[in-house]
């Protein structure tokens, strides 16, 4: 287990370096609390505008938080059996059917509609979206229904509970069921043209040529972008011939093919970008079609392998999320057996990271997990897991902490035959609700009580961690190698892993911050374009090898205006054309970080030691041009350098700091990394006594919600702050009042549980 951090509830700004420690003193103390000032210090108004639409406005008004399950028809089940299950599902606290699986060959015509009607009559939504599928509530509708309450946020709960409103919305749902067969089929666009590499089948070459012409206008501009003559001779004489440079063959069922190798980088990036836009355009067509069909029924789009290199898979999940602005919800499946193999099947933190990614890819929009693991598995995934009531509490708390506002569980009862037989279910093998079903249902009941406030609750991040699609495209290109030779040297495991270095770094800094209870979000290049950088007191660049020049300029302006930019090595060694960034004197890089990278090394054959620990890492021979050395390696080379620019500051770790804590257990480096990342900046709350627990917070106007994940033995912790005062605090799940005194909340955290605390502001 990670050691507890020494924390004092005082504002403490002095930096403590390892060299100033007394014998036996614990290094890198993070203590003190700070409140950010201003009328909108976290740019929340801009945040809500990023994915605004009539659908999102309706959702923010109704504030749905459905918790649904998949009903899987068992052998011999008829309508009465399904209705009985629906009544149990409703009684336990679930509000929706995430999905209905009716597979029995004896089902009569119209059986699906009968089942859907029965679910509505039982008091649950037959669709995953629950009240999100209601008609928007207006003054005119209240008058029509005879509801004599002003349409205000304070009255919304009573309005929604009014029997006339419920009956009206149920009528809309029944009508929606009656026209299920009339709903248009999904458009058949060009689909997902590839996964895991940029090469394309023949039918995509003509549209790729058109894409190249649209983006580059003329052939000389394309030739310059593709580094023609600098890398190799370009023999294409038109855009069609250029597109054929990325023609592939031998595609498998998933879209993996092979093609010609080129030493150039940019053409691979363009192929990835083009294909990602095809996928996004297809989703946009789907959203537009169904919004026109029924503007009150949400649609969803999402992804699975959130931790994979998105660019290399020709995906752009954030762009995909934005298509849901008009139509409804962006989500991710979170299956323990399928989605965490890249984190060596670690679960507790990665579940939160994945949920956090989903929320942050759709800022201001309705983000959710519409397919979450419901029960244990043994043979149908990468790894078997115990999923009991304790695990279920951790899952729910992770989703709430990330700001998701919908949960769908695969599944209520398991398949009785075939693949996944007996797995994933909330019920036990005999079909009876298990402890995980009871706990999930009770969480759902509490969510329905708190959903209005949860929709008002917002993140107040201390650190923004940059996710860069362009960076992943460059790393994906590196993982392809250069050319084929009759030797395995160009097909090494290291080559293939290049594509994941950005993800490993991003999750590494996430681990360090999470273990120290430091609030963070993921921000993207589109967020920078939208002006959101100033939301974050600190922005961290994890393994950002390449970045578009305009985004470096945005970051430079952010620091000039008072922001703190922290990065690790390798940093901006390339641009997104695959060209060496020489970081010349007077360049944006040199001005911002106060250094130039003279040489780019790896310690594989030359051990680098920091604070007594040998490091396997990339690092640079640095030329200081204004930066100050904060920490040194044992051989005297700078290990950490800091600089000032305008009103702000930068700090650079001259080694792969965030990747070093990608795997658990490197507690000393986690502390080192967190301490230097924050500098003199502190979060608004601190945690004391947490040897096994991690604490996250979301803030609403009347109360803060704290979410605690305990991965070990039971313990008592304290949450304290000098800048926030609480009148009372309650364990939401148990309704137990907690002791609040001297600006502290004392909490007994049960073993391996997720805990949800509501703390009312004074």
Secondary structure, 3 states (H helix, E strand, C coil): CCCCCCCCCCCCCCCCCHHHCCCCCCCCCCCCCCCCCCCCCCCHHHHHHCCCCHHHHHHHHHCCCCEEEEEECCCCCCHHHHHHHHHHHHHHCCCEEEEEECCCCCCCCCHHHHHHHHHHHHCCECCCCHHHHCCCCCHHHHHHHCCCCCCCCCCHHHHHHCHHHHHHHHHHHHHHHHCHHHCCCCCCCCCCCCCCCCCECHHHHHHHHHHHHHHHCCHHHHHHHCCECCCECCCCCCHHHHHHHHEEECCCCCCCCEECCCCCCHHHHHHHHHHHHHHHHHHHHHHHHHHHHCCCCCEEEEECCCCCCCCCCCCCHHHHHHHHHHHEEEEEEECCCCCCHHHCCCCHHHHHHHHHHHHHHCCCCEEEEEEEECCCECCCCCCCECCCHHHHHHHHHHHHHHCCCCEEEECCCCECCCCCECCCCCECCCCCECHHHHHHHHHHHHHHHHHHHHHHCECCCCEEEEECHHHHHHHHHHCCCCCCCCCHHHHCHHHHHHHHHHHHHHHHHHHHHHHCCCCEEEEEHHHHHHCCHHHCCEEEECCCCEECHHHHHHHHHHHHCCCEEEEECCCCCEECCCCECCCCCCCHHHHHHCEEEEEEEEHHHCCEEECCEEECCEEEEEEECCCEEEEECCCCCEEEEEEEECCEEEEEECCCCCHHHCCCCCHHHHHHHHHHHHCCCCCCCEEECCCCEEEEEEECCCEEEEEEEECCCCEEEEEECCCCCEEEEEECCCCEEEEEECCEEEEEECCCCEEEEEEEEC
